[in-house]
Amino acid sequence: MKKITTLLALSLASMSLLLAGCNTFRGVGQDVQKVGEKIENAAKK
């Protein structure tokens, strides 16, 4: 029973880290997209 509890806790911790990582990469992607839009707008002028 102790092994199952430990395994479950590790699984939940891993899932939390993965979800946090996804949000971080999503934010970086949005930032890069905004920079690209500004460069594109500057090039049009």
Distance bins in CASP14 RR format, pairs under 12 A and 6 or more apart:
PFRMAT RR
TARGET T0000
AUTHOR 0000-0000-0000
RMODE 2
METHOD distances of the structure
MODEL  1
1 7 0 0 0 0 0 1 0 0 0 0 0
1 8 0 0 0 0 0 1 0 0 0 0 0
2 8 0 0 0 0 0 1 0 0 0 0 0
2 9 0 0 0 0 0 1 0 0 0 0 0
3 9 0 0 0 0 0 1 0 0 0 0 0
3 10 0 0 0 0 0 1 0 0 0 0 0
4 10 0 0 0 0 0 1 0 0 0 0 0
4 11 0 0 0 0 0 1 0 0 0 0 0
5 11 0 0 0 0 0 1 0 0 0 0 0
5 12 0 0 0 0 0 1 0 0 0 0 0
6 12 0 0 0 0 0 1 0 0 0 0 0
6 13 0 0 0 0 0 1 0 0 0 0 0
7 13 0 0 0 0 0 1 0 0 0 0 0
7 14 0 0 0 0 0 1 0 0 0 0 0
8 14 0 0 0 0 0 1 0 0 0 0 0
8 15 0 0 0 0 0 1 0 0 0 0 0
9 15 0 0 0 0 0 1 0 0 0 0 0
9 16 0 0 0 0 0 1 0 0 0 0 0
10 16 0 0 0 0 0 1 0 0 0 0 0
10 17 0 0 0 0 0 1 0 0 0 0 0
11 17 0 0 0 0 0 1 0 0 0 0 0
11 18 0 0 0 0 0 1 0 0 0 0 0
12 18 0 0 0 0 0 1 0 0 0 0 0
12 19 0 0 0 0 0 1 0 0 0 0 0
13 19 0 0 0 0 0 1 0 0 0 0 0
13 20 0 0 0 0 0 1 0 0 0 0 0
14 20 0 0 0 0 0 1 0 0 0 0 0
14 21 0 0 0 0 0 1 0 0 0 0 0
15 21 0 0 0 0 0 1 0 0 0 0 0
15 22 0 0 0 0 0 1 0 0 0 0 0
16 22 0 0 0 0 0 1 0 0 0 0 0
16 23 0 0 0 0 0 1 0 0 0 0 0
17 23 0 0 0 0 0 1 0 0 0 0 0
17 24 0 0 0 0 0 1 0 0 0 0 0
18 24 0 0 0 0 0 1 0 0 0 0 0
18 25 0 0 0 0 0 1 0 0 0 0 0
19 25 0 0 0 0 0 1 0 0 0 0 0
19 26 0 0 0 0 0 1 0 0 0 0 0
20 26 0 0 0 0 0 1 0 0 0 0 0
20 27 0 0 0 0 0 1 0 0 0 0 0
21 27 0 0 0 0 1 0 0 0 0 0 0
21 28 0 0 0 0 1 0 0 0 0 0 0
22 28 0 0 0 0 0 1 0 0 0 0 0
22 29 0 0 0 0 0 1 0 0 0 0 0
23 29 0 0 0 0 0 1 0 0 0 0 0
23 30 0 0 0 0 0 1 0 0 0 0 0
24 30 0 0 0 0 0 1 0 0 0 0 0
24 31 0 0 0 0 0 1 0 0 0 0 0
25 31 0 0 0 0 0 1 0 0 0 0 0
25 32 0 0 0 0 0 1 0 0 0 0 0
26 32 0 0 0 0 0 1 0 0 0 0 0
26 33 0 0 0 0 0 1 0 0 0 0 0
27 33 0 0 0 0 1 0 0 0 0 0 0
27 34 0 0 0 0 0 1 0 0 0 0 0
28 34 0 0 0 0 0 1 0 0 0 0 0
28 35 0 0 0 0 0 1 0 0 0 0 0
29 35 0 0 0 0 1 0 0 0 0 0 0
29 36 0 0 0 0 0 1 0 0 0 0 0
29 37 0 0 0 0 0 1 0 0 0 0 0
30 36 0 0 0 0 0 1 0 0 0 0 0
30 37 0 0 0 0 0 1 0 0 0 0 0
31 37 0 0 0 0 0 1 0 0 0 0 0
31 38 0 0 0 0 0 1 0 0 0 0 0
32 38 0 0 0 0 0 1 0 0 0 0 0
32 39 0 0 0 0 0 1 0 0 0 0 0
33 39 0 0 0 0 0 1 0 0 0 0 0
33 40 0 0 0 0 0 1 0 0 0 0 0
34 40 0 0 0 0 0 1 0 0 0 0 0
34 41 0 0 0 0 0 1 0 0 0 0 0
35 41 0 0 0 0 0 1 0 0 0 0 0
35 42 0 0 0 0 0 1 0 0 0 0 0
36 42 0 0 0 0 1 0 0 0 0 0 0
36 43 0 0 0 0 1 0 0 0 0 0 0
37 43 0 0 0 0 0 1 0 0 0 0 0
37 44 0 0 0 0 0 1 0 0 0 0 0
38 44 0 0 0 0 0 1 0 0 0 0 0
38 45 0 0 0 0 0 1 0 0 0 0 0
39 45 0 0 0 0 0 1 0 0 0 0 0
END
